[in-house]
Amino acid sequence: MPAMIRRLSIAGLLALAVSAGHATAASAADLQEDLPPQVVLSGRIEVPAGQAVGEAVIFHGSVRVAGEVRGDVVALDGPVTVSGLVNGDVVSLNGRVDITGTARVTGDVLARDEIKIESGAAVDGETRQIAGYLSLVRLVGRLAWWIPVSFSTLLFGLILLLVAPRAANAIATAASGSPWASIGWGVAAFVGLPFLSLLSSVTLVGIPFGIGLLLALGLLYAAGYTWSAWILGRTILKPPWGRIPAFLLGWFILRAVALIPYAGGWTWVLATVFGLGATTVAIYRGRREPAAHEATAV
């Protein structure tokens, strides 16, 4: 248990360093073997063969070590695979650990899920599964992803409402007036845009377009999710309630549901799909109505 407290303390101190935006490299007075830690909030840590890092800590995502880690490997929420050298402990607080036949771990190997050690691997310390009392740590790993996403969608939504209030009204009208069309166009956009970007990248001429579209998908999906928060809030708080209170209510509901395991992921998909579809319907109506007005005038 003291070893576990030490590892959690390391993760907590590193988290504070990340949140403050301050990373400190080893100074010239430090030992030459000291290396700065790798800390990732959400994503993946890769240590290729022939490379070395200090501590490796990830809050949400996977860790693969083919090179050398001169400290502990800690994953709060995700699997760990080691095929190189770890001069410390290997811990997965919510996931499995795979130690391949070429790996060497000088410390303990701890995991909440399965621990697989292949023949030929060397583990100097203990190997055991962690009991299920670490639910609080799992929540910390989830919050490390939830907090930045919540803040970014909140800021994005407020900017959209302030910059494009007429567009917000048009999207809310399209969602309430044509919900099934919004769902259909949303599914087409959600599935079709990645496929179109990959298809475009096959040809030499289409590579720039495909890469640009692929890079824009994150912004498009974020816009779809954010517009769904606005639609949900406006559905509940109708005029004379203002746009900002309506959006804040919808945003609060979606982000509260996002904390629920499994339900949060599905809610993100459904909200993104519906928001993209309602935006598409609103754009189509906006282009059609001026054309119809011009034809009537003639």
Salt bridges, closest charged atoms under 4 A:
GLU46 OE2 - ARG44 NE 3.54
GLU68 OE2 - ARG70 NE 3.33
ASP72 OD2 - ARG6 NH1 3.37
ASP77 OD2 - HIS60 ND1 2.88
ASP89 OD2 - ARG6 NH2 3.32
ASP89 OD2 - ARG7 NH1 2.18
ASP98 OD1 - ARG96 NH2 2.55
ASP113 OD1 - ARG112 NH1 3.40
GLU114 OE1 - ARG96 NH1 3.47
ASP124 OD2 - ARG104 NH2 2.79
GLU126 OE1 - ARG128 NH1 3.28
